Amino acid sequence: MGSATVIREIVLDTETTGLDPKTGDRIVEIGCVELLNSVATGENFHVYLDPERDVPQEAFRVHGLSRAFLVGKPKFADISEAFQEFIGQATLIIHNAEFDIKFLNAELSKCGRDPLMMDRVVDTLAIARRKHPGASNSLDALCTRYKVDNSKRTKHGALLDAEILADIYVELTGGRQTIFELTESKKQKIETRVAAIQVGSRPLVLDLVVDRDEIDFHATLISDIGEKAFWHEFMLTKLQDKTGDSC
């Protein structure tokens, strides 16, 4: 019997100094959560990065990471190898993936490393928009919709957001309920089939399959046992049942 297939996925989020790496914005935090068959393993990758530039107030209000806090933290080039080793060839699960991928590829390009291809990326924002067209599909909105605890999310944080997204991703793809739904589906089919069975009386009386010698032997046996024979009680019950049915 072969071993079950193990699917490795990485839920990923970044925080940045702004909206566009082409204008000089940089990554200040990366958070990754490992999933094996849609279950978090506890293996994470998390790092704060020195962006080698200022952090605008607009960005600081979003994630709360100041220039003073980030000075002295490793630069992306320092962690690029460890980052790529952690993600390996796994599928990347990202909310609004285009944003994070363009920043990561800009940083990888500065290090002379190969870019991340979009064909290995699952965008949970795109999935949510297909499932809930016209509704808000922000991370907070999805937490409310799927009852995922986001009480610690007072500000954006790459690792915290990746952990939250891991729960949302499982809900979006139905991973937690797969076995339950299959079981319930089978149960429903069985119950439907059983309910459809009509149980009634036998339309034909079966022919007697004992001969006279066997009947005589049985009568003799009952007589020898006497009044304590179970057969007397059985016949009395059958007579009472028949009398009751006729009332």
Residue, then its C-alpha position, 0 to 999 in steps of 0.5 A: m500500500g503506497s504512502a499518502t501524498v503530502i501537499r506542502e503550501i506556504v501562506l505568505d505575507t509582507e509589510t512594506t514602506g509603500l505601494d510600489p517598489k519601482t518608486g523605491d519602496r521596500i519590504v520591512e517584514i516577511g511572514c510565512v506559515e507552512l501547511l501540510n495537507s492544509v494543516a499548519t505544522g508550526e514551522n514558520f519563517h519570520v523576519y523584520l528587515d532594514p529597508e535602508r530608507d525612511v518609513p513614511q507615516e502612512a505606512f507606519r500607521v498601517h503596520g507600526l514598524s518605525r525606521a528606528f525599530l528597523v535600523g540594524k535589522p538584517k537586509f533582504a540580501d542577508i536573508s534571501e537564501a534562507f527565505q528561498e530555502f524555506i519556501g522551496q518549490a511549495t505553492l504560495i498562498i497570498h492575499n492580493a498576491e500581485f502586490d507581494i510578488k512584485f515586492l519580493n521579485a524586486e528584492l530578489s532581483k537586487c540580489g541577482r536571484d530568480p523571480l517567483m513565478m505567478d503559476r506557483v501562486v494561489d491568490t486568496l483574494a481572487i478566490a474570495r471574489r469568485k465566492h462572494p462577488g460584490a462583498s468586501n473581501s478584505l482579510d478582516a471581512l473574511c475573518t468576520r464571514y468565516k468566524v476566524d479570530n482576528s482580535k490580535r490584529t490591531k495593526h497589520g503584521a506579516l506573520l500574524d496576517a499569514e497565520i490568519l490567512a492560513d485559517i481563511y484559506v482552509e475555509l475558502t477551499g473547504g479543507r476542514q469540512t471535506i471528510f465531514e461533507l463526504t460522510e454526510s453525503k453518504k449518510q443522506k443517500i443511505e437514509t434516502r434509500v432506507a426510507a424508500i424501502q416499503v416493508g409489508s406483509r408477505p404476499l404468499v404463505l410459505d409451504l409447510v416444510v416439516d413432515r408428519d414424523e417431525i410434528d409428532f416428535h415435537a408434540t412428544l417432546i413438549s409433552d415430556i417437558g410438561e407445563k414448563a415447556f417454553w412452547h406453551e408460553f409462546m403459543l399463549t402469546k400468539l393467541q393473545d396477539k391474535t385476539g387483540d388484533s381482532c378487537 
